[in-house]
Amino acid sequence: MKKKLRSLRLGAGVCTGAALLAVLAACGGSAIPETDRVFLSAAGGWDRNHDGIVTCDEWKAYAAELFDAADANHDGFVDRNEYATIVSTDRMFQTVEFSYYDTNGDGKLDRAEFVEKPNAFILRFDRNGDCRVTGDEIRAANAPKGPQGPAERPRDRFH
């Protein structure tokens, strides 16, 4: 399991989508909230085809790998201790409490609870609701707010 997690961690670090990092730099650095910085630094590892766009399907594939690697006792669930290994693998999970995923409140996550739950990054940045986060959407989310502010984004289209 440690080898799988290390591999996921290395993959996320090595493949940190150059396009997403370029967007981060273009957004003006210090003007970006810390949570957004965490999202952007983690998201490059989710971009499976390295096209600079993070999709819901790419996220779900990554989440499934994380779940499988963290399920140390292979019981089909991730408990709070196993979730801690996910947090240490992907910095984004430092911003997401275990309870966000534990929808039935039983103290453990089944695969569907973890993999199918909307990703906070996608909810935050997917401006047009197509389940794809592009560099333009990230720039728009971090642009200074004008008199009307940015357009509201749909929140109910993850699946």
VMD Tcl script that builds the backbone (N, CA, C; Angstrom):
set m [mol new atoms 477]
animate dup $m
set s [atomselect $m all]
$s set {name element resname resid chain x y z} {
  {N N MET 1 A 0.813 -1.181 0.000}
  {CA C MET 1 A 0.000 0.000 0.000}
  {C C MET 1 A 0.864 1.254 0.000}
  {N N LYS 2 A 1.914 1.272 0.814}
  {CA C LYS 2 A 2.767 2.452 0.857}
  {C C LYS 2 A 3.376 2.733 -0.502}
  {N N LYS 3 A 3.707 1.657 -1.246}
  {CA C LYS 3 A 4.259 1.853 -2.574}
  {C C LYS 3 A 3.239 2.515 -3.496}
  {N N LYS 4 A 1.960 2.079 -3.413}
  {CA C LYS 4 A 0.904 2.679 -4.234}
  {C C LYS 4 A 0.731 4.144 -3.883}
  {N N LEU 5 A 0.671 4.459 -2.586}
  {CA C LEU 5 A 0.491 5.841 -2.173}
  {C C LEU 5 A 1.684 6.690 -2.581}
  {N N ARG 6 A 2.881 6.160 -2.424}
  {CA C ARG 6 A 4.070 6.896 -2.824}
  {C C ARG 6 A 4.025 7.161 -4.321}
  {N N SER 7 A 3.595 6.174 -5.084}
  {CA C SER 7 A 3.487 6.326 -6.526}
  {C C SER 7 A 2.462 7.387 -6.886}
  {N N LEU 8 A 1.316 7.397 -6.213}
  {CA C LEU 8 A 0.307 8.428 -6.464}
  {C C LEU 8 A 0.850 9.799 -6.102}
  {N N ARG 9 A 1.560 9.886 -4.964}
  {CA C ARG 9 A 2.119 11.152 -4.527}
  {C C ARG 9 A 3.154 11.648 -5.533}
  {N N LEU 10 A 4.037 10.768 -5.969}
  {CA C LEU 10 A 5.043 11.159 -6.947}
  {C C LEU 10 A 4.397 11.557 -8.263}
  {N N GLY 11 A 3.405 10.802 -8.691}
  {CA C GLY 11 A 2.717 11.132 -9.935}
  {C C GLY 11 A 2.085 12.503 -9.856}
  {N N ALA 12 A 1.485 12.819 -8.727}
  {CA C ALA 12 A 0.852 14.125 -8.568}
  {C C ALA 12 A 1.905 15.223 -8.585}
  {N N GLY 13 A 3.058 14.972 -7.971}
  {CA C GLY 13 A 4.104 15.987 -7.949}
  {C C GLY 13 A 4.769 16.170 -9.286}
  {N N VAL 14 A 5.047 15.094 -9.987}
  {CA C VAL 14 A 5.741 15.166 -11.265}
  {C C VAL 14 A 4.841 15.704 -12.363}
  {N N CYS 15 A 3.584 15.330 -12.322}
  {CA C CYS 15 A 2.649 15.697 -13.390}
  {C C CYS 15 A 1.822 16.909 -13.027}
  {N N THR 16 A 2.326 17.778 -12.204}
  {CA C THR 16 A 1.535 18.901 -11.741}
  {C C THR 16 A 1.244 19.833 -12.893}
  {N N GLY 17 A 0.422 19.410 -13.803}
  {CA C GLY 17 A 0.002 20.118 -15.005}
  {C C GLY 17 A 0.596 21.490 -15.179}
  {N N ALA 18 A 1.524 21.612 -16.078}
  {CA C ALA 18 A 2.181 22.883 -16.343}
  {C C ALA 18 A 1.156 23.965 -16.657}
  {N N ALA 19 A 0.093 23.588 -17.338}
  {CA C ALA 19 A -0.934 24.576 -17.687}
  {C C ALA 19 A -1.593 25.134 -16.435}
  {N N LEU 20 A -1.874 24.280 -15.450}
  {CA C LEU 20 A -2.503 24.762 -14.227}
  {C C LEU 20 A -1.544 25.630 -13.420}
  {N N LEU 21 A -0.282 25.267 -13.402}
  {CA C LEU 21 A 0.696 26.088 -12.692}
  {C C LEU 21 A 0.883 27.430 -13.386}
  {N N ALA 22 A 0.833 27.422 -14.714}
  {CA C ALA 22 A 0.929 28.672 -15.447}
  {C C ALA 22 A -0.256 29.576 -15.108}
  {N N VAL 23 A -1.418 28.967 -14.964}
  {CA C VAL 23 A -2.605 29.738 -14.584}
  {C C VAL 23 A -2.399 30.343 -13.210}
  {N N LEU 24 A -1.882 29.554 -12.281}
  {CA C LEU 24 A -1.620 30.035 -10.935}
  {C C LEU 24 A -0.704 31.254 -10.981}
  {N N ALA 25 A 0.361 31.165 -11.757}
  {CA C ALA 25 A 1.293 32.281 -11.875}
  {C C ALA 25 A 0.615 33.492 -12.508}
  {N N ALA 26 A -0.212 33.267 -13.501}
  {CA C ALA 26 A -0.874 34.351 -14.219}
  {C C ALA 26 A -1.933 35.045 -13.376}
  {N N CYS 27 A -2.402 34.378 -12.340}
  {CA C CYS 27 A -3.469 34.948 -11.516}
  {C C CYS 27 A -2.967 35.968 -10.514}
  {N N GLY 28 A -1.691 36.198 -10.488}
  {CA C GLY 28 A -1.191 37.254 -9.624}
  {C C GLY 28 A -0.675 36.784 -8.280}
  {N N GLY 29 A -0.447 35.501 -8.133}
  {CA C GLY 29 A 0.216 34.975 -6.942}
  {C C GLY 29 A -0.489 35.267 -5.637}
  {N N SER 30 A -0.128 36.355 -4.958}
  {CA C SER 30 A -0.606 36.598 -3.609}
  {C C SER 30 A -2.097 36.905 -3.537}
  {N N ALA 31 A -2.736 37.245 -4.653}
  {CA C ALA 31 A -4.163 37.547 -4.643}
  {C C ALA 31 A -5.011 36.281 -4.538}
  {N N ILE 32 A -4.404 35.119 -4.698}
  {CA C ILE 32 A -5.150 33.866 -4.686}
  {C C ILE 32 A -5.296 33.377 -3.255}
  {N N PRO 33 A -6.540 33.073 -2.842}
  {CA C PRO 33 A -6.737 32.533 -1.488}
  {C C PRO 33 A -5.955 31.229 -1.295}
  {N N GLU 34 A -5.550 30.947 -0.064}
  {CA C GLU 34 A -4.730 29.770 0.234}
  {C C GLU 34 A -5.420 28.477 -0.179}
  {N N THR 35 A -6.722 28.367 0.043}
  {CA C THR 35 A -7.430 27.148 -0.353}
  {C C THR 35 A -7.319 26.935 -1.862}
  {N N ASP 36 A -7.438 28.007 -2.633}
  {CA C ASP 36 A -7.300 27.892 -4.087}
  {C C ASP 36 A -5.887 27.461 -4.462}
  {N N ARG 37 A -4.894 27.967 -3.759}
  {CA C ARG 37 A -3.508 27.546 -4.018}
  {C C ARG 37 A -3.352 26.041 -3.779}
  {N N VAL 38 A -3.953 25.554 -2.701}
  {CA C VAL 38 A -3.887 24.118 -2.398}
  {C C VAL 38 A -4.560 23.332 -3.510}
  {N N PHE 39 A -5.748 23.764 -3.917}
  {CA C PHE 39 A -6.458 23.095 -5.010}
  {C C PHE 39 A -5.599 23.054 -6.263}
  {N N LEU 40 A -5.054 24.201 -6.639}
  {CA C LEU 40 A -4.286 24.271 -7.884}
  {C C LEU 40 A -3.021 23.420 -7.824}
  {N N SER 41 A -2.372 23.404 -6.673}
  {CA C SER 41 A -1.154 22.606 -6.571}
  {C C SER 41 A -1.446 21.113 -6.634}
  {N N ALA 42 A -2.625 20.704 -6.179}
  {CA C ALA 42 A -2.991 19.289 -6.199}
  {C C ALA 42 A -3.589 18.866 -7.538}
  {N N ALA 43 A -4.304 19.750 -8.187}
  {CA C ALA 43 A -5.108 19.391 -9.353}
  {C C ALA 43 A -4.300 18.870 -10.531}
  {N N GLY 44 A -3.076 19.282 -10.680}
  {CA C GLY 44 A -2.271 18.801 -11.800}
  {C C GLY 44 A -2.125 17.294 -11.807}
  {N N GLY 45 A -2.114 16.676 -10.638}
  {CA C GLY 45 A -2.012 15.225 -10.550}
  {C C GLY 45 A -3.285 14.503 -10.952}
  {N N TRP 46 A -4.385 15.230 -11.003}
  {CA C TRP 46 A -5.651 14.614 -11.389}
  {C C TRP 46 A -5.849 14.654 -12.895}
  {N N ASP 47 A -5.089 15.488 -13.575}
  {CA C ASP 47 A -5.225 15.684 -15.023}
  {C C ASP 47 A -4.572 14.499 -15.731}
  {N N ARG 48 A -5.316 13.427 -15.901}
  {CA C ARG 48 A -4.785 12.154 -16.377}
  {C C ARG 48 A -4.201 12.210 -17.779}
  {N N ASN 49 A -4.795 12.993 -18.672}
  {CA C ASN 49 A -4.269 13.050 -20.037}
  {C C ASN 49 A -3.363 14.260 -20.249}
  {N N HIS 50 A -3.079 14.999 -19.200}
  {CA C HIS 50 A -2.126 16.117 -19.210}
  {C C HIS 50 A -2.470 17.177 -20.250}
  {N N ASP 51 A -3.767 17.464 -20.380}
  {CA C ASP 51 A -4.172 18.485 -21.348}
  {C C ASP 51 A -4.452 19.834 -20.695}
  {N N GLY 52 A -4.192 19.948 -19.379}
  {CA C GLY 52 A -4.417 21.203 -18.685}
  {C C GLY 52 A -5.862 21.420 -18.284}
  {N N ILE 53 A -6.702 20.412 -18.453}
  {CA C ILE 53 A -8.113 20.472 -18.080}
  {C C ILE 53 A -8.380 19.316 -17.122}
  {N N VAL 54 A -9.006 19.618 -15.992}
  {CA C VAL 54 A -9.360 18.578 -15.031}
  {C C VAL 54 A -10.855 18.300 -15.183}
  {N N THR 55 A -11.190 17.033 -15.406}
  {CA C THR 55 A -12.591 16.649 -15.587}
  {C C THR 55 A -13.082 15.826 -14.397}
  {N N CYS 56 A -14.391 15.716 -14.289}
  {CA C CYS 56 A -14.982 14.887 -13.229}
  {C C CYS 56 A -14.546 13.429 -13.382}
  {N N ASP 57 A -14.493 12.936 -14.615}
  {CA C ASP 57 A -14.076 11.548 -14.827}
  {C C ASP 57 A -12.629 11.327 -14.406}
  {N N GLU 58 A -11.756 12.294 -14.700}
  {CA C GLU 58 A -10.362 12.171 -14.268}
  {C C GLU 58 A -10.281 12.175 -12.746}
  {N N TRP 59 A -11.066 13.058 -12.125}
  {CA C TRP 59 A -11.077 13.092 -10.671}
  {C C TRP 59 A -11.528 11.757 -10.094}
  {N N LYS 60 A -12.595 11.200 -10.634}
  {CA C LYS 60 A -13.126 9.936 -10.115}
  {C C LYS 60 A -12.115 8.801 -10.269}
  {N N ALA 61 A -11.385 8.769 -11.365}
  {CA C ALA 61 A -10.359 7.740 -11.556}
  {C C ALA 61 A -9.271 7.883 -10.493}
  {N N TYR 62 A -8.849 9.107 -10.251}
  {CA C TYR 62 A -7.835 9.373 -9.239}
  {C C TYR 62 A -8.357 9.014 -7.845}
  {N N ALA 63 A -9.598 9.432 -7.537}
  {CA C ALA 63 A -10.181 9.137 -6.228}
  {C C ALA 63 A -10.299 7.634 -6.005}
  {N N ALA 64 A -10.645 6.886 -7.048}
  {CA C ALA 64 A -10.742 5.426 -6.920}
  {C C ALA 64 A -9.382 4.823 -6.587}
  {N N GLU 65 A -8.329 5.325 -7.218}
  {CA C GLU 65 A -6.972 4.845 -6.913}
  {C C GLU 65 A -6.597 5.172 -5.474}
  {N N LEU 66 A -6.899 6.384 -5.033}
  {CA C LEU 66 A -6.619 6.761 -3.650}
  {C C LEU 66 A -7.356 5.860 -2.671}
  {N N PHE 67 A -8.632 5.625 -2.952}
  {CA C PHE 67 A -9.445 4.779 -2.079}
  {C C PHE 67 A -8.837 3.387 -1.982}
  {N N ASP 68 A -8.530 2.789 -3.119}
  {CA C ASP 68 A -7.970 1.433 -3.124}
  {C C ASP 68 A -6.649 1.365 -2.377}
  {N N ALA 69 A -5.809 2.377 -2.562}
  {CA C ALA 69 A -4.505 2.379 -1.898}
  {C C ALA 69 A -4.644 2.593 -0.389}
  {N N ALA 70 A -5.630 3.374 0.025}
  {CA C ALA 70 A -5.794 3.678 1.453}
  {C C ALA 70 A -6.508 2.576 2.223}
  {N N ASP 71 A -7.268 1.740 1.547}
  {CA C ASP 71 A -8.021 0.663 2.205}
  {C C ASP 71 A -7.044 -0.441 2.629}
  {N N ALA 72 A -6.315 -0.154 3.704}
  {CA C ALA 72 A -5.207 -1.012 4.134}
  {C C ALA 72 A -5.638 -2.439 4.464}
  {N N ASN 73 A -6.805 -2.597 5.065}
  {CA C ASN 73 A -7.244 -3.937 5.456}
  {C C ASN 73 A -8.146 -4.586 4.400}
  {N N HIS 74 A -8.311 -3.923 3.285}
  {CA C HIS 74 A -9.067 -4.455 2.133}
  {C C HIS 74 A -10.482 -4.901 2.506}
  {N N ASP 75 A -11.134 -4.110 3.369}
  {CA C ASP 75 A -12.506 -4.443 3.763}
  {C C ASP 75 A -13.548 -3.692 2.940}
  {N N GLY 76 A -13.086 -2.894 1.974}
  {CA C GLY 76 A -14.010 -2.141 1.130}
  {C C GLY 76 A -14.438 -0.809 1.726}
  {N N PHE 77 A -13.806 -0.429 2.840}
  {CA C PHE 77 A -14.110 0.834 3.503}
  {C C PHE 77 A -12.824 1.554 3.852}
  {N N VAL 78 A -12.918 2.871 3.971}
  {CA C VAL 78 A -11.811 3.685 4.474}
  {C C VAL 78 A -12.305 4.321 5.763}
  {N N ASP 79 A -11.615 4.013 6.873}
  {CA C ASP 79 A -11.977 4.611 8.150}
  {C C ASP 79 A -11.166 5.890 8.356}
  {N N ARG 80 A -11.338 6.525 9.487}
  {CA C ARG 80 A -10.645 7.799 9.742}
  {C C ARG 80 A -9.131 7.639 9.699}
  {N N ASN 81 A -8.606 6.540 10.233}
  {CA C ASN 81 A -7.153 6.326 10.197}
  {C C ASN 81 A -6.656 6.152 8.768}
  {N N GLU 82 A -7.396 5.404 7.975}
  {CA C GLU 82 A -7.009 5.212 6.581}
  {C C GLU 82 A -7.163 6.518 5.793}
  {N N TYR 83 A -8.160 7.312 6.155}
  {CA C TYR 83 A -8.341 8.612 5.501}
  {C C TYR 83 A -7.125 9.503 5.730}
  {N N ALA 84 A -6.497 9.373 6.893}
  {CA C ALA 84 A -5.293 10.163 7.182}
  {C C ALA 84 A -4.196 9.870 6.159}
  {N N THR 85 A -4.142 8.648 5.644}
  {CA C THR 85 A -3.141 8.358 4.619}
  {C C THR 85 A -3.484 9.065 3.311}
  {N N ILE 86 A -4.767 9.225 3.042}
  {CA C ILE 86 A -5.180 9.979 1.850}
  {C C ILE 86 A -4.768 11.438 2.006}
  {N N VAL 87 A -5.001 12.002 3.182}
  {CA C VAL 87 A -4.624 13.392 3.448}
  {C C VAL 87 A -3.128 13.584 3.255}
  {N N SER 88 A -2.339 12.620 3.696}
  {CA C SER 88 A -0.891 12.763 3.550}
  {C C SER 88 A -0.431 12.535 2.113}
  {N N THR 89 A -1.261 11.905 1.297}
  {CA C THR 89 A -0.922 11.652 -0.103}
  {C C THR 89 A -1.237 12.851 -0.982}
  {N N ASP 90 A -2.367 13.494 -0.742}
  {CA C ASP 90 A -2.803 14.607 -1.580}
  {C C ASP 90 A -3.182 15.775 -0.675}
  {N N ARG 91 A -2.449 16.850 -0.804}
  {CA C ARG 91 A -2.609 18.022 0.047}
  {C C ARG 91 A -4.032 18.593 0.011}
  {N N MET 92 A -4.747 18.405 -1.070}
  {CA C MET 92 A -6.100 18.938 -1.175}
  {C C MET 92 A -6.990 18.420 -0.058}
  {N N PHE 93 A -6.751 17.202 0.386}
  {CA C PHE 93 A -7.603 16.604 1.408}
  {C C PHE 93 A -7.409 17.243 2.779}
  {N N GLN 94 A -6.387 18.083 2.933}
  {CA C GLN 94 A -6.244 18.852 4.164}
  {C C GLN 94 A -7.381 19.864 4.286}
  {N N THR 95 A -8.006 20.199 3.168}
  {CA C THR 95 A -9.081 21.184 3.165}
  {C C THR 95 A -10.459 20.532 3.240}
  {N N VAL 96 A -10.523 19.198 3.262}
  {CA C VAL 96 A -11.803 18.488 3.227}
  {C C VAL 96 A -11.888 17.532 4.422}
  {N N GLU 97 A -12.845 17.778 5.282}
  {CA C GLU 97 A -13.044 16.932 6.456}
  {C C GLU 97 A -13.587 15.556 6.061}
  {N N PHE 98 A -13.245 14.554 6.833}
  {CA C PHE 98 A -13.740 13.198 6.651}
  {C C PHE 98 A -15.272 13.199 6.550}
  {N N SER 99 A -15.917 14.003 7.371}
  {CA C SER 99 A -17.385 14.036 7.421}
  {C C SER 99 A -18.008 14.485 6.100}
  {N N TYR 100 A -17.284 15.228 5.280}
  {CA C TYR 100 A -17.801 15.626 3.968}
  {C C TYR 100 A -18.142 14.392 3.140}
  {N N TYR 101 A -17.307 13.390 3.224}
  {CA C TYR 101 A -17.513 12.161 2.456}
  {C C TYR 101 A -18.434 11.168 3.167}
  {N N ASP 102 A -18.430 11.169 4.487}
  {CA C ASP 102 A -19.196 10.192 5.263}
  {C C ASP 102 A -20.660 10.605 5.322}
  {N N THR 103 A -21.359 10.478 4.217}
  {CA C THR 103 A -22.729 10.983 4.106}
  {C C THR 103 A -23.720 10.255 5.007}
  {N N ASN 104 A -23.471 8.992 5.305}
  {CA C ASN 104 A -24.408 8.265 6.173}
  {C C ASN 104 A -23.973 8.295 7.642}
  {N N GLY 105 A -22.854 8.929 7.945}
  {CA C GLY 105 A -22.422 9.130 9.318}
  {C C GLY 105 A -22.023 7.877 10.073}
  {N N ASP 106 A -21.603 6.831 9.360}
  {CA C ASP 106 A -21.257 5.579 10.041}
  {C C ASP 106 A -19.780 5.480 10.434}
  {N N GLY 107 A -19.008 6.537 10.208}
  {CA C GLY 107 A -17.607 6.540 10.617}
  {C C GLY 107 A -16.675 5.834 9.664}
  {N N LYS 108 A -17.171 5.478 8.491}
  {CA C LYS 108 A -16.332 4.863 7.469}
  {C C LYS 108 A -16.883 5.247 6.096}
  {N N LEU 109 A -16.003 5.233 5.125}
  {CA C LEU 109 A -16.385 5.602 3.767}
  {C C LEU 109 A -16.421 4.364 2.894}
  {N N ASP 110 A -17.524 4.172 2.187}
  {CA C ASP 110 A -17.491 3.137 1.165}
  {C C ASP 110 A -17.025 3.786 -0.140}
  {N N ARG 111 A -16.748 2.980 -1.117}
  {CA C ARG 111 A -16.180 3.464 -2.372}
  {C C ARG 111 A -17.058 4.543 -3.015}
  {N N ALA 112 A -18.371 4.322 -3.045}
  {CA C ALA 112 A -19.272 5.290 -3.678}
  {C C ALA 112 A -19.269 6.622 -2.930}
  {N N GLU 113 A -19.267 6.582 -1.595}
  {CA C GLU 113 A -19.244 7.828 -0.826}
  {C C GLU 113 A -18.024 8.664 -1.187}
  {N N PHE 114 A -16.895 8.003 -1.364}
  {CA C PHE 114 A -15.653 8.732 -1.621}
  {C C PHE 114 A -15.503 9.131 -3.085}
  {N N VAL 115 A -15.711 8.200 -3.977}
  {CA C VAL 115 A -15.443 8.445 -5.402}
  {C C VAL 115 A -16.517 9.320 -6.050}
  {N N GLU 116 A -17.756 9.134 -5.669}
  {CA C GLU 116 A -18.851 9.850 -6.328}
  {C C GLU 116 A -19.133 11.231 -5.735}
  {N N LYS 117 A -18.552 11.536 -4.600}
  {CA C LYS 117 A -18.787 12.833 -3.974}
  {C C LYS 117 A -18.137 13.931 -4.818}
  {N N PRO 118 A -18.851 15.019 -5.071}
  {CA C PRO 118 A -18.269 16.094 -5.870}
  {C C PRO 118 A -16.967 16.616 -5.277}
  {N N ASN 119 A -16.015 16.842 -6.134}
  {CA C ASN 119 A -14.722 17.375 -5.735}
  {C C ASN 119 A -14.858 18.875 -5.504}
  {N N ALA 120 A -14.372 19.343 -4.360}
  {CA C ALA 120 A -14.486 20.754 -4.003}
  {C C ALA 120 A -13.807 21.652 -5.032}
  {N N PHE 121 A -12.704 21.211 -5.605}
  {CA C PHE 121 A -12.003 21.988 -6.637}
  {C C PHE 121 A -12.915 22.203 -7.848}
  {N N ILE 122 A -13.554 21.132 -8.300}
  {CA C ILE 122 A -14.424 21.246 -9.471}
  {C C ILE 122 A -15.626 22.123 -9.140}
  {N N LEU 123 A -16.205 21.959 -7.969}
  {CA C LEU 123 A -17.320 22.812 -7.566}
  {C C LEU 123 A -16.899 24.290 -7.525}
  {N N ARG 124 A -15.696 24.538 -7.095}
  {CA C ARG 124 A -15.205 25.918 -6.952}
  {C C ARG 124 A -14.928 26.573 -8.302}
  {N N PHE 125 A -14.342 25.825 -9.224}
  {CA C PHE 125 A -13.838 26.459 -10.443}
  {C C PHE 125 A -14.637 26.192 -11.711}
  {N N ASP 126 A -15.465 25.197 -11.756}
  {CA C ASP 126 A -16.202 24.871 -12.988}
  {C C ASP 126 A -17.304 25.911 -13.207}
  {N N ARG 127 A -16.968 26.953 -13.916}
  {CA C ARG 127 A -17.857 28.106 -14.067}
  {C C ARG 127 A -19.079 27.823 -14.948}
  {N N ASN 128 A -18.942 26.945 -15.940}
  {CA C ASN 128 A -20.050 26.739 -16.872}
  {C C ASN 128 A -20.791 25.417 -16.657}
  {N N GLY 129 A -20.410 24.653 -15.648}
  {CA C GLY 129 A -21.150 23.449 -15.289}
  {C C GLY 129 A -20.963 22.262 -16.209}
  {N N ASP 130 A -19.847 22.219 -16.963}
  {CA C ASP 130 A -19.635 21.096 -17.885}
  {C C ASP 130 A -18.766 19.993 -17.292}
  {N N CYS 131 A -18.453 20.090 -16.014}
  {CA C CYS 131 A -17.640 19.083 -15.320}
  {C C CYS 131 A -16.217 19.030 -15.869}
  {N N ARG 132 A -15.733 20.180 -16.294}
  {CA C ARG 132 A -14.358 20.346 -16.794}
  {C C ARG 132 A -13.855 21.685 -16.267}
  {N N VAL 133 A -12.657 21.692 -15.694}
  {CA C VAL 133 A -12.074 22.937 -15.210}
  {C C VAL 133 A -10.922 23.304 -16.126}
  {N N THR 134 A -11.069 24.455 -16.764}
  {CA C THR 134 A -10.056 24.948 -17.692}
  {C C THR 134 A -9.275 26.087 -17.043}
  {N N GLY 135 A -8.174 26.444 -17.657}
  {CA C GLY 135 A -7.393 27.576 -17.182}
  {C C GLY 135 A -8.196 28.868 -17.189}
  {N N ASP 136 A -9.034 29.054 -18.194}
  {CA C ASP 136 A -9.866 30.258 -18.257}
  {C C ASP 136 A -10.816 30.338 -17.063}
  {N N GLU 137 A -11.371 29.200 -16.660}
  {CA C GLU 137 A -12.287 29.189 -15.520}
  {C C GLU 137 A -11.544 29.505 -14.225}
  {N N ILE 138 A -10.332 29.023 -14.094}
  {CA C ILE 138 A -9.541 29.316 -12.901}
  {C C ILE 138 A -9.204 30.798 -12.858}
  {N N ARG 139 A -8.791 31.348 -13.997}
  {CA C ARG 139 A -8.496 32.786 -14.055}
  {C C ARG 139 A -9.744 33.602 -13.713}
  {N N ALA 140 A -10.895 33.208 -14.255}
  {CA C ALA 140 A -12.132 33.943 -13.996}
  {C C ALA 140 A -12.517 33.879 -12.523}
  {N N ALA 141 A -12.311 32.737 -11.898}
  {CA C ALA 141 A -12.666 32.582 -10.484}
  {C C ALA 141 A -11.796 33.447 -9.591}
  {N N ASN 142 A -10.576 33.725 -10.026}
  {CA C ASN 142 A -9.645 34.504 -9.216}
  {C C ASN 142 A -9.489 35.931 -9.699}
  {N N ALA 143 A -10.268 36.318 -10.704}
  {CA C ALA 143 A -10.200 37.688 -11.215}
  {C C ALA 143 A -10.829 38.631 -10.198}
  {N N PRO 144 A -10.353 39.866 -10.194}
  {CA C PRO 144 A -10.992 40.852 -9.314}
  {C C PRO 144 A -12.473 40.960 -9.653}
  {N N LYS 145 A -13.285 41.088 -8.637}
  {CA C LYS 145 A -14.731 41.162 -8.824}
  {C C LYS 145 A -15.111 42.572 -9.254}
  {N N GLY 146 A -15.851 42.682 -10.342}
  {CA C GLY 146 A -16.347 43.968 -10.817}
  {C C GLY 146 A -17.654 44.304 -10.129}
  {N N PRO 147 A -18.337 45.302 -10.628}
  {CA C PRO 147 A -19.604 45.710 -10.016}
  {C C PRO 147 A -20.625 44.570 -9.960}
  {N N GLN 148 A -20.616 43.699 -10.967}
  {CA C GLN 148 A -21.575 42.601 -10.987}
  {C C GLN 148 A -20.992 41.315 -10.435}
  {N N GLY 149 A -19.690 41.236 -10.297}
  {CA C GLY 149 A -19.042 40.021 -9.810}
  {C C GLY 149 A -19.098 38.921 -10.856}
  {N N PRO 150 A -18.458 37.794 -10.582}
  {CA C PRO 150 A -18.463 36.691 -11.539}
  {C C PRO 150 A -19.834 36.029 -11.597}
  {N N ALA 151 A -20.117 35.396 -12.700}
  {CA C ALA 151 A -21.387 34.682 -12.843}
  {C C ALA 151 A -21.438 33.534 -11.846}
  {N N GLU 152 A -22.615 33.261 -11.323}
  {CA C GLU 152 A -22.791 32.108 -10.436}
  {C C GLU 152 A -22.629 30.833 -11.238}
  {N N ARG 153 A -22.108 29.800 -10.616}
  {CA C ARG 153 A -21.908 28.539 -11.307}
  {C C ARG 153 A -22.886 27.498 -10.772}
  {N N PRO 154 A -23.348 26.606 -11.628}
  {CA C PRO 154 A -24.233 25.535 -11.166}
  {C C PRO 154 A -23.496 24.609 -10.213}
  {N N ARG 155 A -24.191 24.079 -9.228}
  {CA C ARG 155 A -23.568 23.185 -8.240}
  {C C ARG 155 A -24.124 21.779 -8.298}
  {N N ASP 156 A -25.092 21.512 -9.134}
  {CA C ASP 156 A -25.765 20.219 -9.078}
  {C C ASP 156 A -25.530 19.383 -10.327}
  {N N ARG 157 A -24.356 19.439 -10.899}
  {CA C ARG 157 A -24.126 18.710 -12.150}
  {C C ARG 157 A -22.851 17.863 -12.110}
  {N N PHE 158 A -22.457 17.367 -10.966}
  {CA C PHE 158 A -21.222 16.596 -10.882}
  {C C PHE 158 A -21.337 15.253 -11.558}
  {N N HIS 159 A -22.444 14.606 -11.482}
  {CA C HIS 159 A -22.564 13.228 -11.979}
  {C C HIS 159 A -22.961 13.163 -13.422}
}
mol reanalyze $m
mol bondsrecalc $m
mol representation Tube
mol addrep $m
